[in-house]
């Protein structure tokens, strides 16, 4: 077994890196005569990795301000957040109404209510009473097109627009249809009962009596295909659209219209207003007008303003001088709302953020269901690059589509791990109905199906997995744990599971003298990780590094054999068969004859694994580190991670590196 392995050959990395996101600067090394002491190297210019952080996998579809609340529609349901104490309460929409299907929100006219629509239902939610008033289902199929626009009307009514036109719905079941000349893209209702309608052909108004007109301004104030209509500063209306000459903004107020373009010429993806303040989301940055509009304001060099194109709009333009909001926006910001003293930002993958207008840089994240809640582990299994599943020990799996993490299917009970078994597909391991049972499910035709007759048993209750690793031969190795009667977590050795034949073999040190005859290996009972070197299986345990040979033999390496600490946290074997073990004393490397301890790897490491290019990735208390055989490069909270203290790490089949901390999960794409 003791046969010297080529350490350096498999540590030479030639990564392909992307000039995006946080710098890491991993570079190839040339030549290697053993290990160098290697200090940490600074990031190299132009060499970068893509870093994506996920704290809340419920995508925010819409967000509106309904003082003293902010209402947020996500693909996991609708929530009411109190703007003062940030307490969350899910909206109960009643039987048969799916909260995860809400497509649009609109605040009522200062009555503490919010209107909402799903693919099948429209109604009003009275926030003070926690009461949902569903509209009778007697309207055309306006809700089933690609777009849905919504605005509160007068007299217990709501306006709904879409690809098929415009309708006004009343709680008394009255439905009125309006022909505005095409599909509706945006709506803004006024307290007097009038309505401003954005269409692909321009802006229209509907009077309280139902008359449809083009607003004041004519062709000189057209914004083209309208994307957004909102209340303007001072009580008017602002329309945003696209023309052949570019983006245009029109402000209608006091019977006149002024047309503008934005400077700098950035595309506005969303805009919101309180009537006294305006906030704009443009090209990944936020801009806001001052809280008060009286008097001249010094425009910051990187601010934004409106340049008049028609009318005498210079006076209006002064009110729309905007300054950048002090926040570095995450990827996937898609909608904004504004309340009296804060801007609210909805994202695809990090929930909703609250930004204080009077305190630049003061950001608070409202997370509906933190992705790191439940359990403490992290496993990732992929069917393809854009279809991966992640288990954290919670009942719900998370699904990664190559771009973002989304809410996955709930498997009813805590899911302890997911594994990808070559061409035979994906498997999930969850707690069973019995106290010490672990069930195995296979993904078949887009669903998770229980594998009857295939299970793992431990004593006690609430089984846990310290690790779940598939060997090159297809054997699944599991590190077993359970809770005793006092609730303490106890180790229970390892299980070797044949997913094809359904056989389970348990290995652990025991006083039973007949266990060896039954093929039970005396593996230290507290095994925390596994890795594979050909037919050998290496185990990190609390008693040292154990290696199971192809012939069923077991060797144990301890401090007497050169380890600096027997209390190991992880193990990883590179393609050349070199073994790396992690402990509080740093990384130990076994070349087949001796244990070495490179100076560059002296950090306390919690988890480690190799990527396909030969780099060793490590989760530490100081962030994520990568070792290329020469130097350690590091990502931390200053360079894109959510936090420095990491507890788990996984490298998926496509060499993406996943790490977990208390705040969430981050994926690093080299």
Legacy VTK file of the C-alpha trace (Angstrom):
# vtk DataFile Version 3.0
C-alpha trace
ASCII
DATASET POLYDATA
POINTS 670 float
0.000 0.000 0.000
2.844 2.374 0.769
3.869 3.501 -2.682
5.136 6.989 -3.395
2.688 9.039 -5.523
3.515 12.001 -7.768
2.263 14.896 -5.696
3.073 17.831 -7.911
1.965 16.500 -11.289
-1.680 16.674 -10.286
-1.477 20.059 -8.639
-0.526 22.008 -11.747
-3.655 23.933 -12.676
-4.388 25.658 -15.951
-7.817 27.084 -15.259
-10.052 28.958 -17.652
-11.274 31.996 -15.773
-13.905 34.640 -16.503
-13.443 38.378 -16.112
-16.506 38.682 -13.927
-17.342 39.194 -10.309
-14.804 38.609 -7.542
-11.062 38.340 -8.252
-9.278 35.169 -7.263
-6.211 35.065 -9.481
-5.556 31.336 -9.646
-2.513 30.746 -11.841
-0.676 27.688 -13.105
2.646 26.707 -11.579
5.712 25.618 -13.456
7.865 22.873 -11.998
7.620 21.393 -8.515
10.233 19.603 -6.420
8.099 18.846 -3.393
6.109 21.467 -1.548
6.999 25.117 -1.299
6.233 27.127 1.795
4.205 29.491 -0.395
2.609 32.580 1.137
-0.840 33.690 0.108
-0.682 35.525 -3.188
-2.543 38.665 -4.078
-5.216 38.480 -6.754
-3.842 38.838 -10.253
-5.385 41.524 -12.516
-7.657 40.180 -15.236
-7.915 36.674 -13.763
-11.293 36.224 -12.158
-13.985 33.747 -11.252
-17.744 34.098 -11.219
-19.196 34.237 -7.705
-22.944 33.833 -7.145
-24.451 33.992 -3.667
-27.888 32.718 -2.715
-29.628 33.512 0.541
-33.287 33.201 -0.430
-34.282 31.067 -3.389
-37.792 32.489 -3.648
-37.729 34.809 -6.658
-39.383 38.177 -6.027
-41.953 38.757 -8.764
-43.419 42.021 -7.516
-43.137 44.374 -4.548
-45.444 47.249 -3.578
-45.573 49.702 -0.700
-48.799 49.690 1.329
-47.918 51.743 4.450
-47.075 50.632 7.066
-46.265 47.475 5.122
-44.424 46.311 2.064
-46.072 43.409 0.259
-43.830 41.022 -1.659
-44.976 38.363 -4.143
-42.531 35.498 -4.621
-42.680 32.087 -6.225
-43.104 30.714 -2.699
-46.092 32.877 -1.732
-47.020 36.429 -0.745
-45.639 38.094 2.388
-46.413 41.245 4.306
-43.382 42.912 5.904
-43.841 45.652 8.500
-41.565 48.574 7.617
-40.728 49.322 11.274
-39.875 45.967 12.862
-39.371 43.951 9.656
-41.713 41.234 10.888
-43.055 38.925 8.208
-46.536 37.483 7.915
-47.602 35.320 4.959
-50.892 36.288 3.359
-53.596 33.639 3.673
-55.391 33.695 0.343
-57.857 30.989 1.258
-58.551 27.544 -0.066
-57.864 26.987 -3.733
-55.769 30.152 -4.256
-52.081 29.472 -4.817
-49.830 32.100 -3.298
-46.882 30.964 -5.410
-48.898 31.759 -8.544
-49.347 35.493 -7.903
-48.482 37.376 -11.078
-49.044 41.029 -10.139
-49.735 43.297 -7.167
-51.236 46.789 -6.869
-51.753 48.865 -3.747
-55.199 50.235 -2.957
-55.961 53.931 -2.724
-54.783 54.665 0.842
-57.123 52.037 2.292
-54.496 49.563 3.562
-55.296 46.962 0.943
-53.472 45.265 -1.895
-54.972 43.854 -5.094
-53.469 40.717 -6.594
-53.989 38.337 -9.478
-52.926 34.738 -10.108
-53.371 32.676 -13.258
-56.979 32.005 -12.203
-57.991 34.409 -9.433
-58.201 38.147 -8.762
-59.030 39.755 -5.445
-58.290 42.287 -2.715
-56.451 41.585 0.526
-57.301 43.874 3.449
-54.071 43.888 5.441
-55.461 45.234 8.722
-58.044 42.437 8.900
-56.033 39.672 7.219
-58.978 39.123 4.912
-58.955 38.136 1.239
-61.919 39.176 -0.870
-61.980 37.147 -4.060
-63.579 38.573 -7.145
-66.180 36.399 -8.860
-64.580 34.378 -11.632
-66.599 35.984 -14.410
-64.137 37.747 -16.683
-62.343 37.020 -19.978
-59.066 35.168 -19.978
-57.041 38.293 -19.251
-54.962 36.508 -16.647
-53.612 33.798 -18.896
-51.455 35.780 -21.305
-47.751 36.426 -20.932
-48.334 39.849 -19.356
-50.681 41.000 -16.614
-51.022 44.627 -15.472
-53.015 45.643 -12.402
-54.268 48.901 -10.859
-56.716 49.741 -8.100
-59.930 51.400 -9.203
-62.593 53.309 -7.315
-65.706 51.809 -5.698
-64.336 48.345 -4.832
-63.051 47.724 -8.347
-59.766 46.748 -9.958
-58.402 47.261 -13.455
-56.782 44.269 -15.143
-54.919 44.517 -18.422
-53.066 42.031 -20.539
-52.411 40.757 -24.022
-56.162 40.499 -24.666
-57.033 44.057 -23.628
-58.476 45.803 -20.580
-61.291 45.075 -18.123
-62.669 46.605 -14.945
-63.835 44.118 -12.320
-66.064 44.893 -9.333
-66.547 42.882 -6.165
-70.250 42.726 -7.023
-69.377 40.631 -10.125
-69.796 43.493 -12.624
-67.312 43.298 -15.510
-66.659 46.074 -18.042
-64.503 45.682 -21.152
-62.546 48.484 -22.855
-60.874 48.582 -26.255
-57.666 50.575 -25.914
-56.265 49.540 -29.271
-54.058 46.610 -28.312
-52.425 44.715 -25.516
-51.944 46.432 -22.169
-48.421 46.702 -20.732
-48.892 48.883 -17.625
-51.665 50.565 -15.599
-51.874 53.445 -13.161
-55.157 54.189 -11.390
-56.005 57.584 -9.891
-58.130 58.060 -6.754
-60.773 59.910 -8.804
-61.491 56.702 -10.740
-59.602 57.593 -13.923
-57.019 55.248 -15.391
-53.777 55.700 -17.323
-53.078 52.816 -19.701
-49.765 51.879 -21.255
-49.926 49.909 -24.508
-47.493 48.913 -27.221
-49.042 51.681 -29.342
-48.670 54.422 -26.754
-50.420 55.964 -23.771
-54.199 56.117 -23.279
-56.530 57.381 -20.538
-59.899 56.085 -19.407
-62.123 58.652 -17.688
-64.326 57.785 -14.682
-67.203 57.681 -17.171
-65.418 55.196 -19.432
-64.251 57.491 -22.245
-60.961 56.463 -23.870
-58.624 59.228 -25.054
-55.044 60.008 -25.890
-53.521 62.179 -23.162
-52.470 65.795 -23.622
-49.299 66.343 -25.625
-50.046 64.554 -28.872
-47.244 63.279 -31.080
-44.701 65.613 -29.483
-45.021 63.774 -26.170
-45.145 60.133 -27.306
-43.035 57.543 -25.522
-43.669 54.792 -28.082
-44.239 51.305 -26.714
-45.004 51.908 -23.037
-43.203 49.813 -20.437
-44.272 51.534 -17.218
-46.840 54.075 -16.005
-46.608 55.404 -12.433
-47.471 58.442 -10.366
-45.120 61.352 -10.995
-43.724 63.853 -8.511
-46.341 66.351 -7.430
-49.333 64.184 -8.345
-48.900 63.839 -12.108
-48.190 60.747 -14.186
-44.863 59.473 -15.525
-44.745 57.168 -18.560
-41.677 55.216 -19.652
-41.389 53.734 -23.145
-39.270 52.908 -26.144
-39.266 54.673 -29.526
-37.166 54.291 -32.653
-34.972 57.082 -31.260
-34.456 55.349 -27.954
-35.921 55.378 -24.463
-38.260 58.243 -23.624
-39.854 59.534 -20.410
-43.002 61.658 -20.399
-44.305 63.600 -17.397
-47.995 64.611 -17.519
-49.042 67.211 -14.951
-51.389 70.190 -14.705
-52.853 69.616 -18.165
-49.529 69.561 -20.008
-46.878 67.042 -21.014
-43.087 67.264 -21.102
-40.887 64.714 -22.875
-37.398 63.783 -21.696
-34.498 61.469 -22.170
-32.270 60.279 -19.341
-28.694 61.420 -18.901
-26.668 59.266 -18.751
-28.540 57.256 -21.366
-29.135 54.152 -19.249
-32.087 51.864 -19.760
-34.621 52.070 -16.930
-35.742 48.560 -16.037
-38.139 49.702 -13.294
-39.290 52.906 -11.618
-41.450 53.701 -8.585
-42.746 56.845 -6.885
-44.481 58.054 -3.739
-45.539 61.319 -5.384
-42.792 63.086 -3.423
-39.810 60.847 -4.243
-38.811 58.792 -7.259
-36.530 55.762 -7.511
-35.138 54.339 -10.759
-33.494 50.980 -11.420
-31.214 51.513 -14.427
-28.518 49.233 -15.818
-27.933 47.535 -12.485
-27.788 50.749 -10.433
-30.301 52.610 -8.270
-31.005 56.340 -8.440
-33.375 58.352 -6.273
-34.572 61.936 -6.065
-34.071 63.829 -2.799
-36.795 63.529 -0.192
-37.676 67.189 -0.720
-37.750 68.852 -4.114
-37.640 72.512 -3.140
-34.570 74.559 -4.096
-31.582 73.704 -6.209
-29.573 70.582 -5.455
-25.958 69.944 -6.298
-25.955 67.021 -8.738
-23.313 64.448 -7.999
-20.968 63.610 -10.815
-22.353 60.059 -11.114
-25.997 61.088 -10.735
-28.807 61.129 -13.296
-31.101 63.832 -14.664
-33.801 64.317 -17.287
-33.026 66.363 -20.397
-36.082 68.102 -21.949
-36.963 67.154 -25.534
-40.238 69.050 -25.897
-42.287 71.652 -24.066
-40.812 73.937 -21.448
-39.664 71.059 -19.276
-36.666 72.675 -17.602
-38.614 73.458 -14.446
-39.897 69.891 -14.261
-36.417 68.536 -14.985
-35.044 70.232 -11.845
-37.317 68.072 -9.704
-35.983 64.914 -11.327
-32.341 65.290 -10.468
-31.380 61.909 -9.021
-28.470 60.709 -7.007
-27.152 57.128 -6.812
-28.344 55.074 -3.869
-25.382 53.738 -1.901
-25.726 50.023 -2.588
-23.872 47.522 -4.743
-26.750 45.653 -6.300
-26.661 41.852 -6.514
-27.221 39.964 -9.738
-30.889 39.559 -10.608
-32.442 42.782 -9.282
-35.699 43.160 -11.186
-38.199 45.395 -9.379
-38.334 48.311 -6.947
-40.801 50.039 -4.663
-40.468 53.123 -2.465
-41.959 54.036 0.899
-41.567 57.160 3.002
-37.949 56.599 4.006
-36.723 53.496 2.177
-36.324 51.847 -1.201
-37.328 48.199 -1.532
-35.562 46.019 -4.091
-36.800 42.624 -5.272
-34.285 40.108 -6.629
-34.235 36.696 -8.242
-32.137 34.945 -5.637
-31.554 37.053 -2.537
-35.036 38.017 -1.451
-35.943 41.652 -0.823
-33.593 44.404 0.308
-34.504 47.545 2.238
-32.311 50.600 1.592
-32.561 53.606 3.890
-32.707 56.801 1.816
-31.221 58.979 4.545
-28.389 56.565 5.398
-26.431 55.583 2.266
-25.118 52.041 2.423
-27.580 50.974 5.142
-29.007 47.790 3.592
-31.165 45.174 5.298
-32.142 41.923 3.613
-35.597 40.460 4.170
-35.246 36.740 3.638
-38.398 34.696 3.461
-36.898 31.231 3.704
-33.127 31.279 4.121
-31.601 28.701 1.845
-29.234 27.595 4.611
-32.000 26.941 7.158
-32.546 23.346 8.184
-29.744 20.866 8.737
-26.068 21.636 8.416
-24.845 19.709 5.401
-24.385 20.441 1.719
-24.452 18.015 -1.194
-24.940 18.812 -4.884
-25.842 16.364 -7.650
-26.309 17.198 -11.328
-28.046 15.472 -14.198
-26.640 18.151 -16.505
-24.980 21.545 -16.164
-28.364 23.259 -15.952
-30.214 20.675 -13.854
-28.685 20.243 -10.426
-30.191 19.542 -7.022
-28.888 20.631 -3.661
-29.649 19.109 -0.259
-28.943 20.947 2.978
-30.786 18.737 5.467
-34.077 20.594 5.075
-37.268 18.966 3.809
-37.066 20.916 0.572
-34.519 20.355 -2.140
-33.125 23.332 -3.999
-32.799 23.280 -7.776
-30.083 25.008 -9.796
-30.856 25.742 -13.453
-27.373 26.914 -14.389
-28.166 30.523 -13.558
-29.909 30.636 -10.206
-31.142 28.490 -7.356
-34.879 27.926 -7.210
-37.224 26.321 -4.754
-37.333 22.611 -5.444
-39.709 19.862 -4.529
-40.398 19.142 -0.878
-39.644 15.520 -0.007
-41.832 15.782 3.139
-39.060 14.803 5.540
-35.504 16.101 5.962
-33.412 15.266 2.911
-29.910 14.420 4.063
-28.076 14.149 0.756
-28.301 13.923 -3.029
-25.885 11.990 -5.218
-25.387 11.604 -8.957
-24.620 8.048 -9.996
-23.306 8.321 -13.520
-25.774 7.434 -16.223
-28.120 5.747 -13.758
-29.273 9.159 -12.571
-29.873 10.981 -9.327
-30.672 9.678 -5.875
-31.820 11.416 -2.700
-31.536 10.154 0.863
-34.128 11.289 3.378
-35.251 10.330 6.858
-37.839 7.589 6.829
-41.085 7.236 8.727
-39.437 4.981 11.312
-37.192 6.679 13.917
-33.788 5.391 12.715
-34.553 4.871 9.047
-32.961 6.474 5.978
-34.886 6.012 2.719
-33.438 6.168 -0.780
-35.306 7.853 -3.622
-34.463 7.870 -7.325
-35.350 10.618 -9.775
-37.510 9.086 -12.499
-39.384 11.021 -15.200
-39.017 14.304 -13.344
-40.171 12.977 -9.964
-38.549 11.466 -6.874
-39.664 7.863 -6.300
-39.063 5.756 -3.217
-36.859 2.692 -3.804
-38.790 -0.026 -2.029
-36.702 -2.451 -0.008
-33.625 -0.216 -0.047
-32.931 1.507 3.274
-30.307 2.228 5.904
-30.953 1.759 9.633
-29.308 3.320 12.682
-30.240 3.147 16.360
-31.941 6.024 18.109
-33.819 8.653 16.095
-33.321 11.486 13.601
-30.494 9.959 11.555
-27.925 12.294 10.014
-25.225 11.824 7.405
-21.717 13.113 8.011
-21.051 12.470 4.315
-22.432 10.710 1.246
-19.808 9.791 -1.363
-20.023 7.620 -4.465
-16.961 5.548 -5.276
-15.695 5.068 -8.854
-17.219 1.570 -8.756
-20.658 2.951 -7.902
-20.694 2.077 -4.204
-22.278 4.721 -1.994
-20.412 5.335 1.268
-22.329 7.013 4.077
-21.086 8.436 7.374
-23.825 7.541 9.860
-25.028 9.540 12.861
-28.153 9.539 15.044
-29.752 11.254 18.040
-29.925 9.410 21.350
-32.728 9.713 23.896
-31.138 12.866 25.309
-30.974 14.470 21.878
-27.195 14.156 21.593
-25.704 13.441 18.178
-23.872 10.120 18.151
-21.641 8.568 15.455
-22.397 5.102 14.095
-19.608 4.233 11.683
-20.179 3.921 7.951
-22.514 2.131 5.589
-21.570 0.785 2.167
-24.604 0.769 -0.103
-24.936 -0.963 -3.465
-27.611 1.056 -5.276
-27.859 -1.498 -8.086
-28.309 -4.627 -6.001
-29.821 -3.041 -2.929
-27.306 -4.465 -0.459
-26.124 -2.580 2.628
-22.983 -3.366 4.621
-22.193 -1.611 7.910
-18.645 -1.028 9.144
-17.643 0.193 12.599
-15.375 -0.773 15.442
-17.238 -3.001 17.850
-16.606 -5.350 20.748
-18.396 -8.122 18.842
-15.718 -10.746 18.194
-17.708 -12.269 15.314
-18.038 -9.027 13.355
-14.884 -9.625 11.307
-16.220 -12.971 10.120
-19.335 -11.176 8.867
-17.198 -8.783 6.821
-17.558 -5.851 9.219
-14.411 -3.730 9.209
-13.273 -2.044 12.441
-13.680 1.457 11.020
-13.483 4.135 13.743
-17.052 4.886 14.672
-16.784 8.637 14.037
-16.099 8.826 10.290
-16.713 12.323 8.878
-15.636 12.154 5.218
-14.546 9.791 2.467
-12.554 9.915 -0.755
-11.233 7.365 -3.221
-7.847 6.422 -4.673
-8.592 3.765 -7.273
-9.942 0.763 -5.379
-8.949 2.245 -2.013
-11.391 4.144 0.176
-9.914 6.772 2.483
-11.912 7.856 5.529
-11.363 10.887 7.750
-12.217 9.952 11.337
-11.738 11.230 14.861
-9.013 8.630 15.329
-6.964 9.389 12.226
-7.031 8.499 8.543
-8.402 5.050 7.735
-7.903 3.370 4.375
-9.935 0.376 3.189
-8.063 -1.669 0.610
-9.470 -3.531 -2.365
-8.936 -6.789 -0.463
-11.024 -5.569 2.471
-8.047 -4.732 4.655
-8.059 -1.710 6.959
-5.082 0.471 7.893
-5.268 3.419 10.283
-2.824 6.345 10.249
-2.521 8.231 13.534
-0.209 10.750 15.173
2.223 7.886 15.705
2.463 7.597 11.907
3.185 11.306 11.400
-0.201 13.025 11.541
-0.193 16.270 13.490
-3.757 15.653 14.638
-5.960 12.572 14.575
-9.154 14.645 14.819
-9.733 14.920 11.096
-12.464 16.978 9.419
-12.131 15.917 5.801
-10.212 13.944 3.220
-9.663 14.355 -0.524
-7.621 12.304 -2.973
-6.351 13.894 -6.176
-6.297 12.057 -9.544
-2.722 10.959 -8.870
-3.690 9.169 -5.674
-2.178 11.724 -3.301
-4.176 11.960 -0.076
-4.982 15.265 1.667
-6.528 15.304 5.147
-7.841 18.371 6.996
-7.769 19.178 10.685
-7.385 22.160 12.980
-3.629 21.709 12.520
-3.898 22.324 8.773
-3.625 20.008 5.799
-1.603 16.810 5.878
-0.491 15.229 2.589
0.349 11.545 2.188
2.462 10.526 -0.821
2.363 6.784 -0.153
5.340 6.829 2.198
5.258 9.897 4.418
2.971 12.629 5.708
3.973 16.164 4.784
2.523 19.457 5.982
3.004 22.259 3.430
3.386 25.691 4.962
0.850 27.118 2.556
-1.778 24.725 3.959
-1.438 25.419 7.642
-4.947 26.930 7.972
-7.677 25.268 9.974
-9.857 23.695 7.251
-13.447 22.512 7.725
-13.985 20.794 4.368
-12.013 20.174 1.176
-12.320 18.655 -2.287
-10.564 18.577 -5.636
-11.877 20.048 -8.866
-11.201 18.404 -12.208
-8.366 20.813 -13.034
-6.355 19.653 -10.033
-6.947 22.557 -7.675
-7.688 21.802 -4.052
-10.610 23.856 -2.696
-10.963 24.424 1.042
-13.693 25.854 3.269
-12.112 27.743 6.159
-12.925 30.310 8.835
-11.288 32.889 6.568
-13.297 32.182 3.450
-12.841 29.890 0.455
-9.294 28.975 -0.478
-7.814 27.239 -3.532
-4.382 25.610 -3.683
-2.616 25.051 -6.995
0.478 23.294 -5.647
2.352 26.534 -5.104
0.184 29.168 -3.507
-3.149 29.578 -1.806
-5.612 32.050 -3.311
-8.541 33.181 -1.263
-12.097 34.451 -1.649
-13.679 36.084 1.372
-16.441 38.524 2.289
-14.427 41.375 0.782
-14.266 39.591 -2.568
-17.814 38.402 -3.122
-18.634 35.773 -0.485
-21.542 36.251 1.897
-19.315 35.529 4.896
-15.896 34.293 5.896
-16.838 31.393 8.192
-17.726 28.438 5.978
-19.006 25.111 7.262
-19.397 22.890 4.184
-18.079 22.535 0.641
-19.026 20.524 -2.443
-17.602 20.395 -5.972
-20.203 19.334 -8.513
-19.746 17.293 -11.687
-19.064 20.479 -13.660
-16.305 21.751 -11.334
-18.458 24.451 -9.771
-17.521 24.954 -6.132
-20.361 25.289 -3.613
-19.858 26.534 -0.051
-22.240 26.993 2.838
-22.250 29.337 5.812
-24.865 30.607 8.224
-26.128 33.305 5.842
-26.487 31.273 2.686
-24.811 29.360 -0.103
-22.320 30.586 -2.690
-21.283 28.948 -5.956
-17.937 29.772 -7.528
-17.527 29.074 -11.232
-13.837 28.992 -12.219
LINES 1 671
670 0 1 2 3 4 5 6 7 8 9 10 11 12 13 14 15 16 17 18 19 20 21 22 23 24 25 26 27 28 29 30 31 32 33 34 35 36 37 38 39 40 41 42 43 44 45 46 47 48 49 50 51 52 53 54 55 56 57 58 59 60 61 62 63 64 65 66 67 68 69 70 71 72 73 74 75 76 77 78 79 80 81 82 83 84 85 86 87 88 89 90 91 92 93 94 95 96 97 98 99 100 101 102 103 104 105 106 107 108 109 110 111 112 113 114 115 116 117 118 119 120 121 122 123 124 125 126 127 128 129 130 131 132 133 134 135 136 137 138 139 140 141 142 143 144 145 146 147 148 149 150 151 152 153 154 155 156 157 158 159 160 161 162 163 164 165 166 167 168 169 170 171 172 173 174 175 176 177 178 179 180 181 182 183 184 185 186 187 188 189 190 191 192 193 194 195 196 197 198 199 200 201 202 203 204 205 206 207 208 209 210 211 212 213 214 215 216 217 218 219 220 221 222 223 224 225 226 227 228 229 230 231 232 233 234 235 236 237 238 239 240 241 242 243 244 245 246 247 248 249 250 251 252 253 254 255 256 257 258 259 260 261 262 263 264 265 266 267 268 269 270 271 272 273 274 275 276 277 278 279 280 281 282 283 284 285 286 287 288 289 290 291 292 293 294 295 296 297 298 299 300 301 302 303 304 305 306 307 308 309 310 311 312 313 314 315 316 317 318 319 320 321 322 323 324 325 326 327 328 329 330 331 332 333 334 335 336 337 338 339 340 341 342 343 344 345 346 347 348 349 350 351 352 353 354 355 356 357 358 359 360 361 362 363 364 365 366 367 368 369 370 371 372 373 374 375 376 377 378 379 380 381 382 383 384 385 386 387 388 389 390 391 392 393 394 395 396 397 398 399 400 401 402 403 404 405 406 407 408 409 410 411 412 413 414 415 416 417 418 419 420 421 422 423 424 425 426 427 428 429 430 431 432 433 434 435 436 437 438 439 440 441 442 443 444 445 446 447 448 449 450 451 452 453 454 455 456 457 458 459 460 461 462 463 464 465 466 467 468 469 470 471 472 473 474 475 476 477 478 479 480 481 482 483 484 485 486 487 488 489 490 491 492 493 494 495 496 497 498 499 500 501 502 503 504 505 506 507 508 509 510 511 512 513 514 515 516 517 518 519 520 521 522 523 524 525 526 527 528 529 530 531 532 533 534 535 536 537 538 539 540 541 542 543 544 545 546 547 548 549 550 551 552 553 554 555 556 557 558 559 560 561 562 563 564 565 566 567 568 569 570 571 572 573 574 575 576 577 578 579 580 581 582 583 584 585 586 587 588 589 590 591 592 593 594 595 596 597 598 599 600 601 602 603 604 605 606 607 608 609 610 611 612 613 614 615 616 617 618 619 620 621 622 623 624 625 626 627 628 629 630 631 632 633 634 635 636 637 638 639 640 641 642 643 644 645 646 647 648 649 650 651 652 653 654 655 656 657 658 659 660 661 662 663 664 665 666 667 668 669
